[in-house]
Amino acid sequence: METFKYEKIRNVAILGHGSCGKTTLVESMAYVTGIISRQGKVEEGNTISDFDKEEIKRLFSISTSVVPIIWEAIKINFLDTPGYFDFIGEVEEALSAADAAVIVISAKAGVEVGTMKAWELCEKLKLPKLFFVTDMDDDNASYREVIENLTDLYGKRIAPFHLPIRENGKFVGFVNVVKQAGRRFTEKSNYIECEIPDYSKEYLAKYRELLLEAVAESSEELMEKYFAGEEFTQQEMSMALRASVIDGSIVPVLMGSGVHTQGAVMLLQAVEKYFPAPNKGIITGINNKTKETFAALYDANKPMTAKIFKTIADPFIGKFSLVKICSGILKADDMIYNTASGTEEKIARLYVLRGKEQIEVKELYAGDIGAIAKLSDSVTGDTLATKECPVIYDRPKISTPFTYLRYLAKKKGDDDKISQALSKIMDEDLTVRTVNDAENRQTLLYGIGEQHLEIVISKLLNRYKVELETIVPKVPYRETIRKKVKVQGKYKKQSGGHGQYGDVHIEFEPLGDLEKAYEFEEKVFGGAVPKNYFPAVEKGIGESVLKGPLAGYPVVGIRAVLVDGSYHPVDSSEMAFKMAAIQAFKQGIMEAGPILLEPVALLKIIVPDKFTGDIMGDLNKRRGRVLGMNPLYNGKQEIVADIPLSETFGYSTALRSMTGGMGEYEYTFSRYEPAPSDVQEKVIEESRKEEQL
């Protein structure tokens, strides 16, 4: 593949709701440009984008794939992203490398939650965008309804560039609103000119007037021309519309059918004509050597810098670091310096990936996207540069996973294999995390949603041949006491020769600080317990608080005061006094009004206004306490609440069910509070059953 400079490059993310036709649309563009001789189908598992076994099995995208397409001497790097919310990390990675986005809408399904989420992401990152309405060949397609819904949501920024032409109920062409011309499809997305149907003229006049107003607003000169009733030239229209699309004041709407390759050519034309080259975006980093700001500007004459925006760690196709070149030229035999890890590596081979196809190239210019094989010390988010100019860029912001489950190896001895396999999956997917909860003797797997975790477990089995057993996680409860008691602990053992003797009198009382496990003091008078045994008594307390006598959870917030005791000049030892302290602890805690404490999280939920009632009702059922509501600018509310950590398990699915996928949430640990009596009884009972197993 030949090399392209930034002015001849477009980096475009394909976004939209799950199963809305993104992959089919990319496939149709690959077909009409001659990259493939036969158009693949998602149902048949033979598309360029969806090559992973899990994607083929489930019939939807799980990972972002890059599909570069050459169109009229322009290289368009399409980043085909998943549409389902569980794979938001893949979308965020793709958007960190994209300079614009196409949001795909199915004409039969209409504007969906994923459409709105895609819009919000583009707005947040200030990315130029356009809508492509696919499935226009479907009997239930309603382009007009899509336009009305988009206009209701986003106002005058929505600019239909196309109107459908139908004959006998079939989609056969479109009206180009910009050029006021009819187009009839022939084959492979090609078209011929045709008459504009009478039924389209009313909407053509309406939509064209909106376009003319937008063009007029782009400059004072054009505004004067507009008010003078003069016609804009085609060049003036094109330049003004391009500027308006790039600054986001206009969002075009195009149409077609991915399955029948209708509209693929117009989309390619629009991407080339209206979307910016990479150098329109601002990218700056910090030079680690000089600590000065480095303005990359996608300038090929500056030192080479690149950021790794995605990692592929496939056991079959190998490890690839997908990079976007931010400045300079990356060459196949370069020595590159990782500014995050401080390591230097020589590139063996440089590739352009097209789905799973690897196309070897000699160099890539600033603004382009490529892949480097087998980088050993580099991960997603790292910056590659030269040692002489060690620039580092900000890492992409990736969503934090809050859905979790507990897992065990199904086969004994598989723990190391599972750990290695999960490490590879976490290299590839930044929204997968593992936590080793030593306190509760459990390992936790975190992901964005339950479907996400299900697919991770499936990948472990199919890719790496390791099987997990999943169970409900243990909640990290705590134990404490409510009153003061004084108890004696005596350890006495005689078994020939020297015996063992230790005797302690300890007062236990609430400390008033649940952040600390315990405080130990001694108030022994008259040498009843020699000073050299005090550390042994404290050690006994320190070991005991790790597993409380009530339900086996750590004990917190106690003060233990050694007040008296006795010893034997021959039989006493540190071991004996430690054991005596342990006995005193068990008895004392159970007499001091022990209670179970449950962890409470601070939960923040963002939902559209209309769902706040449902959310409040559900929080009450989950023993949540609403602390406040903050109205947000886009018709949404942020609900802040305290909720027991045990009630967050499965919340991702519940929230999506209540809000149709429009709700978002996050939580952080806040504090411990006494658990209600019924919860305490249940936990204590479960603990006893576990000990009997």
Wavefront OBJ file of the C-alpha trace (Angstrom):
o trace
v 0.000 0.000 0.000
v 1.317 3.444 -0.918
v 1.945 6.117 1.698
v -0.310 9.127 2.207
v 0.357 12.549 3.688
v -2.096 14.126 6.113
v -4.015 16.172 3.542
v -4.922 12.914 1.785
v -6.005 11.099 4.971
v -9.345 10.919 6.803
v -9.697 9.036 10.095
v -13.375 8.262 10.626
v -15.086 6.344 13.436
v -18.264 4.449 12.536
v -20.663 4.738 15.485
v -24.256 3.784 16.251
v -26.558 1.497 18.189
v -25.818 -2.227 18.269
v -26.906 -4.088 15.102
v -27.881 -0.869 13.282
v -25.822 -1.788 10.197
v -22.349 -0.281 10.817
v -20.331 -3.313 9.751
v -22.566 -3.907 6.714
v -22.070 -0.281 5.648
v -18.278 -0.581 5.911
v -18.478 -3.830 3.949
v -20.484 -2.114 1.196
v -17.862 0.664 0.901
v -15.099 -1.940 0.668
v -17.075 -3.692 -2.082
v -17.811 -0.622 -4.229
v -14.144 0.451 -4.065
v -12.958 -2.971 -5.200
v -11.185 -4.025 -2.005
v -13.325 -7.165 -1.969
v -14.913 -8.928 -4.899
v -17.884 -10.215 -2.914
v -19.765 -8.384 -0.193
v -19.656 -10.292 3.091
v -22.580 -10.616 5.481
v -22.633 -10.455 9.256
v -24.983 -13.470 9.309
v -22.456 -15.513 7.332
v -19.489 -14.454 9.470
v -17.395 -13.349 6.490
v -17.149 -9.555 6.859
v -13.820 -7.706 7.002
v -14.575 -6.069 10.367
v -16.024 -8.924 12.413
v -13.290 -11.552 12.209
v -13.088 -12.602 15.855
v -14.701 -15.979 16.666
v -16.888 -14.389 19.344
v -18.138 -11.777 16.845
v -18.906 -14.438 14.240
v -20.735 -16.542 16.839
v -22.768 -13.657 18.289
v -23.378 -11.715 15.040
v -22.279 -8.348 16.393
v -19.040 -6.371 16.801
v -17.087 -6.754 20.029
v -13.844 -4.990 19.081
v -12.945 -1.977 16.981
v -11.390 -2.909 13.655
v -9.631 -0.676 11.157
v -10.660 -0.810 7.495
v -8.608 1.555 5.299
v -10.319 2.376 1.989
v -8.746 4.308 -0.894
v -11.220 6.652 -2.542
v -10.133 9.038 -5.307
v -6.526 9.220 -4.014
v -7.782 9.748 -0.437
v -7.058 7.147 2.241
v -10.000 6.828 4.622
v -9.232 4.859 7.776
v -12.646 3.652 8.930
v -12.736 2.551 12.569
v -15.698 0.167 12.819
v -16.762 0.202 16.475
v -19.123 -1.981 18.539
v -22.572 -0.574 19.212
v -23.493 -2.314 22.457
v -22.735 -0.404 25.645
v -20.661 -3.180 27.223
v -17.895 -2.422 24.719
v -17.723 1.329 25.273
v -13.970 1.065 25.898
v -13.460 0.013 22.275
v -15.434 3.056 21.107
v -13.448 5.406 23.354
v -10.158 4.027 22.020
v -11.328 4.478 18.418
v -12.480 8.049 19.067
v -9.072 8.922 20.516
v -7.648 8.232 17.024
v -10.553 9.537 14.916
v -10.865 13.026 13.460
v -14.577 12.699 12.587
v -17.452 10.225 12.910
v -20.281 8.707 10.899
v -23.259 7.864 13.126
v -25.285 5.076 11.513
v -29.055 4.854 12.029
v -31.284 2.027 10.868
v -34.298 3.521 9.052
v -36.501 0.704 10.364
v -35.369 0.991 14.010
v -35.068 4.786 14.000
v -33.128 6.895 16.494
v -32.038 4.590 19.334
v -30.183 4.966 22.611
v -26.888 4.117 20.913
v -27.497 6.952 18.424
v -27.794 9.451 21.261
v -24.789 8.029 23.111
v -22.716 8.328 19.929
v -23.804 11.961 19.547
v -22.865 12.723 23.165
v -19.422 11.188 22.748
v -18.770 13.237 19.596
v -19.983 16.411 21.298
v -17.737 15.758 24.284
v -14.703 15.345 22.029
v -15.834 18.094 19.600
v -15.652 15.726 16.631
v -17.298 16.645 13.303
v -20.016 14.132 12.432
v -22.684 13.150 9.971
v -25.585 10.716 10.106
v -26.026 7.912 7.614
v -29.539 6.411 7.550
v -29.222 2.836 6.309
v -31.823 0.089 5.679
v -33.722 2.419 3.348
v -34.663 -0.654 1.294
v -36.742 -2.001 4.189
v -40.548 -1.844 3.909
v -40.775 -0.257 7.379
v -38.126 2.395 6.709
v -39.155 5.951 7.580
v -36.542 8.554 6.686
v -38.895 11.421 7.491
v -39.466 10.094 11.006
v -35.717 9.809 11.554
v -35.213 13.427 10.436
v -38.037 14.643 12.703
v -36.609 12.767 15.706
v -33.101 14.078 15.067
v -34.428 17.621 14.675
v -36.423 17.323 17.922
v -33.236 16.242 19.681
v -30.613 18.480 18.074
v -32.498 21.327 16.439
v -31.391 23.292 13.399
v -27.980 21.646 13.292
v -29.583 18.672 11.519
v -29.247 19.152 7.759
v -30.681 16.475 5.435
v -28.463 16.353 2.345
v -30.650 13.629 0.802
v -34.338 12.829 0.286
v -35.508 9.354 -0.763
v -37.000 8.509 -4.154
v -39.357 5.532 -4.105
v -41.199 3.777 -6.912
v -43.891 1.221 -6.191
v -42.814 1.287 -2.548
v -39.181 0.487 -3.395
v -36.158 2.657 -2.630
v -34.602 3.437 -6.020
v -32.720 6.712 -5.584
v -32.402 10.021 -3.796
v -32.634 13.769 -4.222
v -29.390 15.673 -3.635
v -30.585 18.665 -1.604
v -27.332 20.620 -2.045
v -27.340 20.320 -5.837
v -31.147 20.106 -6.237
v -30.847 17.056 -8.468
v -32.470 13.623 -8.620
v -30.307 10.468 -8.630
v -31.388 6.945 -9.581
v -29.244 3.998 -8.475
v -27.816 1.685 -11.138
v -25.323 -0.821 -9.720
v -22.599 -0.875 -7.071
v -23.859 2.434 -5.603
v -23.491 4.209 -8.949
v -26.329 6.431 -10.119
v -27.693 8.417 -13.038
v -29.539 11.724 -13.023
v -33.343 11.652 -12.941
v -36.325 13.930 -12.404
v -37.169 15.088 -8.894
v -40.555 13.594 -7.933
v -43.336 16.063 -7.152
v -43.848 14.592 -3.658
v -40.217 15.517 -2.766
v -40.387 19.156 -3.831
v -42.018 20.470 -0.660
v -39.383 18.924 1.602
v -36.604 19.788 -0.849
v -37.556 23.467 -0.607
v -37.750 23.274 3.192
v -34.417 21.471 3.700
v -32.606 23.556 1.087
v -33.723 26.767 2.794
v -32.211 25.471 6.046
v -28.952 24.778 4.203
v -28.936 28.224 2.633
v -29.434 29.823 6.056
v -26.518 27.803 7.427
v -24.322 28.798 4.500
v -25.295 32.461 4.948
v -24.356 32.376 8.633
v -20.814 31.198 7.840
v -19.617 34.660 6.773
v -20.792 38.287 6.571
v -20.202 38.345 2.838
v -22.480 35.349 2.270
v -25.057 36.764 4.688
v -25.279 39.943 2.598
v -25.606 37.874 -0.555
v -28.382 35.801 1.036
v -30.413 38.856 2.080
v -29.922 40.382 -1.352
v -31.644 37.318 -2.795
v -28.593 36.270 -4.800
v -27.840 32.600 -5.461
v -24.754 31.039 -3.912
v -22.317 29.422 -6.310
v -21.691 25.680 -5.927
v -18.162 26.420 -4.691
v -19.427 28.873 -2.070
v -21.960 26.285 -0.886
v -19.344 23.518 -0.676
v -16.755 25.597 1.169
v -19.282 27.021 3.636
v -20.851 23.617 4.297
v -17.425 22.039 4.846
v -16.515 24.733 7.372
v -19.891 24.300 9.111
v -19.558 20.504 9.298
v -16.034 20.785 10.697
v -17.062 23.282 13.389
v -20.162 21.229 14.213
v -22.776 23.860 13.412
v -24.179 21.571 10.688
v -24.594 17.800 10.890
v -25.483 16.338 7.462
v -27.857 13.412 7.072
v -27.249 10.985 4.200
v -29.077 7.792 3.311
v -28.771 4.437 1.609
v -28.780 0.698 2.078
v -25.678 -1.138 3.244
v -27.002 -4.494 2.082
v -27.541 -3.235 -1.496
v -24.501 -0.880 -1.469
v -26.849 2.039 -2.151
v -25.391 5.316 -0.890
v -21.887 3.952 -0.236
v -20.345 6.160 -2.930
v -22.150 9.274 -1.667
v -20.882 8.580 1.844
v -17.303 8.269 0.589
v -17.751 11.512 -1.350
v -19.113 13.263 1.740
v -16.257 11.994 3.947
v -13.679 13.259 1.447
v -15.473 16.561 0.870
v -16.747 17.600 4.308
v -14.581 15.864 6.920
v -11.269 17.358 8.030
v -7.783 16.018 7.412
v -5.952 15.133 10.666
v -4.054 18.444 10.784
v -7.320 20.293 11.526
v -7.192 18.754 15.004
v -4.933 20.110 17.732
v -2.615 17.627 19.438
v 0.004 18.612 21.988
v 2.240 16.668 24.334
v 5.036 17.356 26.801
v 8.694 16.854 25.972
v 9.969 14.864 28.953
v 13.505 16.165 28.468
v 12.792 19.900 28.220
v 9.379 19.865 29.968
v 8.116 22.132 27.186
v 4.853 21.746 25.265
v 5.284 19.933 21.971
v 2.801 20.921 19.243
v 2.644 17.902 16.942
v 0.252 19.386 14.359
v 0.558 16.162 12.339
v 3.638 17.737 10.764
v 5.796 15.201 8.891
v 8.852 17.467 9.260
v 8.887 17.265 13.067
v 10.433 14.400 15.114
v 8.416 11.185 15.014
v 5.800 10.767 17.743
v 2.890 8.332 17.850
v 0.329 7.158 20.360
v -0.845 3.587 20.831
v -4.638 3.788 20.853
v -5.439 0.072 20.819
v -3.791 -3.299 21.360
v -4.724 -6.572 19.678
v -3.490 -9.614 21.610
v -4.773 -12.540 19.580
v -3.080 -15.957 19.963
v -3.585 -16.585 16.241
v -2.705 -13.269 14.566
v -0.285 -12.165 17.314
v 0.131 -8.945 19.272
v -0.281 -5.673 17.388
v -0.045 -2.143 18.761
v -2.334 0.121 16.710
v -0.798 3.569 16.433
v -1.743 6.983 15.144
v 1.270 8.945 13.935
v 1.095 12.421 15.486
v 4.221 13.921 13.916
v 7.128 12.918 11.712
v 7.408 9.687 9.718
v 7.405 6.210 11.269
v 9.625 3.813 9.322
v 9.731 0.028 9.390
v 13.312 -0.188 10.666
v 13.101 2.667 13.217
v 14.377 2.472 16.763
v 11.501 3.776 18.874
v 11.478 5.013 22.456
v 8.525 4.377 24.774
v 8.292 7.506 26.906
v 6.013 5.821 29.458
v 8.175 2.766 30.190
v 11.516 4.345 29.273
v 12.436 1.426 27.014
v 13.775 1.392 23.479
v 12.827 -1.152 20.817
v 13.558 -1.686 17.154
v 10.536 -2.089 14.880
v 10.714 -5.369 13.019
v 7.777 -4.795 10.694
v 5.255 -2.043 10.134
v 1.739 -2.814 8.945
v -1.564 -1.373 7.889
v -4.345 -3.620 9.162
v -7.545 -4.135 7.192
v -9.629 -6.226 9.549
v -7.376 -9.234 10.206
v -5.444 -8.744 6.958
v -1.903 -7.473 7.521
v -0.506 -5.246 4.768
v 3.203 -4.585 5.239
v 4.361 -0.995 4.598
v 7.744 0.729 4.722
v 6.613 3.963 6.357
v 3.635 5.926 7.636
v 3.293 9.699 7.600
v 1.891 11.902 10.351
v -1.901 11.618 10.533
v -2.026 8.001 9.393
v -2.974 4.873 11.325
v -0.914 1.675 11.307
v 0.157 -1.279 13.431
v 3.452 -2.444 14.926
v 3.899 -6.134 15.661
v 5.285 -7.636 18.871
v 6.202 -4.591 20.949
v 7.132 -6.178 24.261
v 7.047 -3.204 26.640
v 4.230 -1.124 25.183
v 0.555 -0.953 26.133
v -2.492 1.034 25.046
v -2.090 4.710 25.893
v 1.711 4.736 25.682
v 3.526 7.275 23.529
v 6.232 6.221 21.060
v 8.847 8.802 20.138
v 12.602 9.199 19.782
v 15.085 9.326 22.640
v 16.215 12.746 21.440
v 12.639 14.111 21.542
v 10.817 12.052 24.235
v 7.317 13.474 23.890
v 4.458 12.045 25.953
v 0.753 12.501 25.147
v -2.241 12.213 27.476
v -3.736 8.750 27.701
v -7.269 8.276 26.343
v -9.992 8.405 28.990
v -11.553 4.961 29.204
v -14.728 4.113 31.151
v -14.289 2.534 34.584
v -15.834 -0.941 35.009
v -18.232 -1.372 37.950
v -19.850 -4.733 37.170
v -18.050 -7.605 38.839
v -18.192 -11.277 39.728
v -16.111 -13.722 41.703
v -14.296 -16.469 39.843
v -12.423 -19.685 40.511
v -10.450 -22.003 38.272
v -12.652 -24.935 37.267
v -9.616 -27.223 37.039
v -7.023 -27.413 39.786
v -3.666 -26.034 38.732
v -5.138 -23.645 36.132
v -4.602 -20.513 38.262
v -1.357 -19.491 36.515
v -2.821 -20.147 33.065
v -5.896 -18.033 33.933
v -3.701 -15.229 35.246
v -1.613 -15.161 32.046
v -4.695 -15.326 29.797
v -6.444 -12.524 31.704
v -3.293 -10.431 31.465
v -3.449 -10.706 27.654
v -7.160 -9.863 27.612
v -6.521 -6.833 29.847
v -3.782 -5.670 27.450
v -6.405 -5.751 24.714
v -9.372 -4.430 26.699
v -8.769 -1.639 29.219
v -12.271 -2.050 30.660
v -11.434 -5.508 32.047
v -9.817 -5.575 35.473
v -9.022 -8.163 38.117
v -8.822 -7.638 41.869
v -7.262 -10.068 44.313
v -9.325 -9.633 47.478
v -7.008 -11.435 49.934
v -9.125 -10.403 52.915
v -12.139 -12.395 51.690
v -10.035 -15.005 49.872
v -11.589 -14.277 46.496
v -10.583 -13.019 43.057
v -12.908 -10.579 41.303
v -13.316 -9.914 37.582
v -14.592 -6.446 36.607
v -16.184 -5.386 33.322
v -18.641 -2.856 31.894
v -21.673 -5.155 32.011
v -22.738 -8.751 32.439
v -22.593 -9.473 28.704
v -19.064 -8.077 28.627
v -17.966 -10.437 31.413
v -19.719 -13.363 29.739
v -17.711 -12.734 26.554
v -14.438 -12.413 28.500
v -15.095 -15.817 30.076
v -15.959 -17.259 26.661
v -12.703 -15.849 25.214
v -10.727 -17.451 28.027
v -12.225 -20.825 27.149
v -12.053 -20.612 23.352
v -8.806 -18.689 22.923
v -6.746 -19.833 25.883
v -8.434 -23.123 26.827
v -9.014 -22.213 30.488
v -12.394 -22.447 32.185
v -13.734 -20.302 35.011
v -16.411 -21.022 37.554
v -18.259 -17.866 38.590
v -20.007 -17.310 41.899
v -21.612 -14.420 43.762
v -18.882 -12.252 45.349
v -18.479 -12.033 49.101
v -19.220 -8.583 50.464
v -16.361 -7.207 52.627
v -18.320 -6.868 55.868
v -16.646 -5.837 59.134
v -17.295 -6.674 62.786
v -17.162 -4.328 65.775
v -18.469 -4.011 69.330
v -20.922 -1.693 71.086
v -20.031 -1.921 74.789
v -17.155 -2.259 77.215
v -16.280 -5.610 78.831
v -13.477 -7.110 80.865
v -12.506 -10.751 80.295
v -9.820 -13.186 81.330
v -7.912 -15.405 78.925
v -5.809 -18.175 80.383
v -3.682 -20.586 78.378
v -2.346 -23.531 80.377
v -0.806 -26.653 78.927
v 1.292 -29.390 80.579
v 2.835 -32.133 78.507
v 6.012 -33.301 80.205
v 8.985 -31.037 80.795
v 8.257 -27.340 80.564
v 4.553 -26.463 80.281
v 2.856 -23.439 78.769
v 1.276 -20.760 80.940
v -0.139 -17.341 80.135
v -2.884 -15.398 81.881
v -4.290 -12.030 80.792
v -7.139 -9.764 81.869
v -8.150 -7.485 79.015
v -10.732 -4.721 78.750
v -12.370 -4.364 75.297
v -14.317 -1.231 74.377
v -15.416 0.634 71.233
v -12.613 2.830 69.859
v -14.930 5.259 68.070
v -12.850 5.064 64.898
v -13.860 2.460 62.321
v -10.898 3.392 60.118
v -8.553 1.589 62.546
v -8.693 -2.094 63.395
v -7.575 -1.734 67.011
v -5.561 0.151 69.564
v -3.611 -1.716 72.230
v -2.659 -0.337 75.624
v -1.292 -1.814 78.823
v -2.128 -0.667 82.342
v -0.568 -3.466 84.329
v 0.588 -2.655 87.872
v 3.048 -4.487 90.042
v 4.534 -6.655 87.307
v 1.548 -9.032 87.133
v 2.556 -9.549 83.492
v 6.235 -8.919 82.683
v 6.900 -6.204 80.082
v 8.638 -8.602 77.711
v 5.270 -10.381 77.159
v 3.344 -7.215 76.163
v 4.310 -7.541 72.473
v 3.081 -11.146 72.472
v -0.303 -10.061 73.872
v -0.573 -7.373 71.195
v 0.408 -9.902 68.546
v -2.467 -12.133 69.717
v -4.887 -9.210 69.339
v -3.414 -8.282 65.945
v -3.913 -11.810 64.599
v -7.413 -12.094 66.068
v -8.836 -8.965 64.450
v -8.214 -10.484 60.993
v -11.082 -12.928 61.496
v -13.801 -11.994 63.946
v -15.755 -14.532 66.037
v -19.194 -13.327 64.877
v -19.076 -14.215 61.163
v -15.386 -14.486 60.284
v -14.964 -10.910 58.991
v -12.202 -8.491 60.094
v -12.828 -6.677 63.370
v -12.466 -2.880 63.448
v -12.848 -0.030 65.911
v -11.831 -1.700 69.182
v -9.553 -0.704 72.020
v -7.882 -3.526 73.943
v -6.345 -2.651 77.316
v -4.247 -5.215 79.196
v -5.015 -4.504 82.869
v -3.911 -7.588 84.790
v -2.775 -11.193 84.548
v -0.313 -13.672 85.969
v 2.707 -15.641 84.845
v 4.832 -18.655 85.752
v 8.578 -18.134 86.103
v 9.334 -21.367 84.238
v 6.311 -22.226 82.041
v 5.391 -18.770 80.728
v 6.407 -17.869 77.180
v 5.551 -15.439 74.407
v 3.570 -18.183 72.706
v 1.498 -18.803 75.834
v 0.651 -15.118 76.276
v -0.256 -14.764 72.607
v -2.656 -17.728 72.906
v -4.133 -16.315 76.113
v -4.803 -12.994 74.296
v -6.505 -14.848 71.441
v -8.796 -16.651 73.908
v -9.611 -13.369 75.678
v -10.371 -11.741 72.330
v -12.894 -14.400 71.245
v -14.713 -14.296 74.559
v -14.542 -10.520 74.945
v -15.878 -9.667 71.467
v -18.847 -12.003 71.844
v -19.700 -10.426 75.247
v -19.254 -6.816 74.059
v -22.388 -6.617 71.892
v -20.817 -7.584 68.540
v -22.438 -6.248 65.375
v -21.826 -6.578 61.678
v -20.888 -3.489 59.658
v -21.698 -3.281 55.972
v -19.813 -1.203 53.386
v -21.769 1.738 52.017
v -21.006 3.246 48.602
v -21.633 6.735 47.265
v -23.607 6.118 44.066
v -23.993 8.663 41.250
v -26.568 7.964 38.547
v -27.128 10.088 35.427
v -30.493 9.585 33.718
v -32.940 11.590 31.603
v -35.512 13.439 33.730
v -38.353 11.059 32.842
v -36.659 8.126 34.612
v -35.958 9.770 37.970
v -39.131 8.360 39.592
v -38.261 4.778 38.617
v -34.702 5.210 39.856
v -35.859 6.600 43.217
v -38.284 3.717 43.695
v -35.601 1.174 42.886
v -33.111 2.831 45.245
v -35.649 2.526 48.089
v -35.953 -1.203 47.413
v -32.170 -1.464 47.561
v -32.017 0.331 50.942
v -30.521 3.372 49.254
v -30.753 6.906 50.656
v -31.009 9.726 48.123
v -28.720 12.590 49.160
v -29.568 15.003 46.375
v -30.326 15.650 42.721
v -28.357 17.882 40.373
v -29.972 18.993 37.105
v -27.627 18.732 34.124
v -27.613 20.872 30.992
v -28.937 18.236 28.570
v -32.263 17.334 30.168
v -30.688 14.843 32.515
v -30.479 14.512 36.258
v -27.614 13.348 38.429
v -28.958 11.437 41.417
v -26.546 11.060 44.336
v -27.308 8.376 46.910
v -25.818 6.187 49.608
v -26.320 2.493 48.910
v -25.071 -0.694 50.597
v -22.275 -2.161 48.472
v -24.091 -5.510 48.435
v -26.948 -3.851 46.523
v -24.682 -2.707 43.670
v -24.241 -6.287 42.456
v -26.234 -6.618 39.224
v -27.100 -2.897 39.204
v -25.789 -2.404 35.667
v -28.459 -4.704 34.225
v -31.216 -3.233 36.401
v -30.358 0.351 35.419
v -30.318 -0.480 31.718
v -33.654 -2.223 32.052
v -35.238 0.775 33.795
v -33.833 3.384 31.393
v -33.660 1.510 28.090
v -29.878 1.760 28.238
v -29.821 5.532 28.759
v -28.690 5.480 32.398
v -25.082 5.701 33.567
v -23.708 5.141 37.024
v -20.540 5.024 39.075
v -19.834 4.440 42.729
v -17.024 4.750 45.245
v -16.651 3.233 48.700
v -17.813 5.706 51.338
v -17.831 4.172 54.845
v -19.048 1.344 57.059
v -22.402 1.389 58.845
v -24.176 -1.112 61.129
v -26.069 -3.618 59.002
v -29.810 -4.131 59.684
v -30.579 -7.084 61.943
v -32.079 -9.208 59.143
v -28.947 -8.709 57.019
v -26.752 -9.593 60.002
v -28.680 -12.779 60.674
v -28.453 -13.843 57.036
v -24.704 -13.185 56.792
v -23.953 -14.954 60.092
v -26.017 -17.951 58.969
v -24.190 -18.125 55.620
v -20.862 -17.870 57.428
v -21.723 -20.804 59.681
v -22.770 -22.904 56.701
v -19.473 -22.135 54.943
v -17.486 -23.230 57.985
v -19.381 -26.516 58.113
v -18.524 -27.331 54.471
l 1 2 3 4 5 6 7 8 9 10 11 12 13 14 15 16 17 18 19 20 21 22 23 24 25 26 27 28 29 30 31 32 33 34 35 36 37 38 39 40 41 42 43 44 45 46 47 48 49 50 51 52 53 54 55 56 57 58 59 60 61 62 63 64 65 66 67 68 69 70 71 72 73 74 75 76 77 78 79 80 81 82 83 84 85 86 87 88 89 90 91 92 93 94 95 96 97 98 99 100 101 102 103 104 105 106 107 108 109 110 111 112 113 114 115 116 117 118 119 120 121 122 123 124 125 126 127 128 129 130 131 132 133 134 135 136 137 138 139 140 141 142 143 144 145 146 147 148 149 150 151 152 153 154 155 156 157 158 159 160 161 162 163 164 165 166 167 168 169 170 171 172 173 174 175 176 177 178 179 180 181 182 183 184 185 186 187 188 189 190 191 192 193 194 195 196 197 198 199 200 201 202 203 204 205 206 207 208 209 210 211 212 213 214 215 216 217 218 219 220 221 222 223 224 225 226 227 228 229 230 231 232 233 234 235 236 237 238 239 240 241 242 243 244 245 246 247 248 249 250 251 252 253 254 255 256 257 258 259 260 261 262 263 264 265 266 267 268 269 270 271 272 273 274 275 276 277 278 279 280 281 282 283 284 285 286 287 288 289 290 291 292 293 294 295 296 297 298 299 300 301 302 303 304 305 306 307 308 309 310 311 312 313 314 315 316 317 318 319 320 321 322 323 324 325 326 327 328 329 330 331 332 333 334 335 336 337 338 339 340 341 342 343 344 345 346 347 348 349 350 351 352 353 354 355 356 357 358 359 360 361 362 363 364 365 366 367 368 369 370 371 372 373 374 375 376 377 378 379 380 381 382 383 384 385 386 387 388 389 390 391 392 393 394 395 396 397 398 399 400 401 402 403 404 405 406 407 408 409 410 411 412 413 414 415 416 417 418 419 420 421 422 423 424 425 426 427 428 429 430 431 432 433 434 435 436 437 438 439 440 441 442 443 444 445 446 447 448 449 450 451 452 453 454 455 456 457 458 459 460 461 462 463 464 465 466 467 468 469 470 471 472 473 474 475 476 477 478 479 480 481 482 483 484 485 486 487 488 489 490 491 492 493 494 495 496 497 498 499 500 501 502 503 504 505 506 507 508 509 510 511 512 513 514 515 516 517 518 519 520 521 522 523 524 525 526 527 528 529 530 531 532 533 534 535 536 537 538 539 540 541 542 543 544 545 546 547 548 549 550 551 552 553 554 555 556 557 558 559 560 561 562 563 564 565 566 567 568 569 570 571 572 573 574 575 576 577 578 579 580 581 582 583 584 585 586 587 588 589 590 591 592 593 594 595 596 597 598 599 600 601 602 603 604 605 606 607 608 609 610 611 612 613 614 615 616 617 618 619 620 621 622 623 624 625 626 627 628 629 630 631 632 633 634 635 636 637 638 639 640 641 642 643 644 645 646 647 648 649 650 651 652 653 654 655 656 657 658 659 660 661 662 663 664 665 666 667 668 669 670 671 672 673 674 675 676 677 678 679 680 681 682 683 684 685 686 687 688 689 690 691 692 693
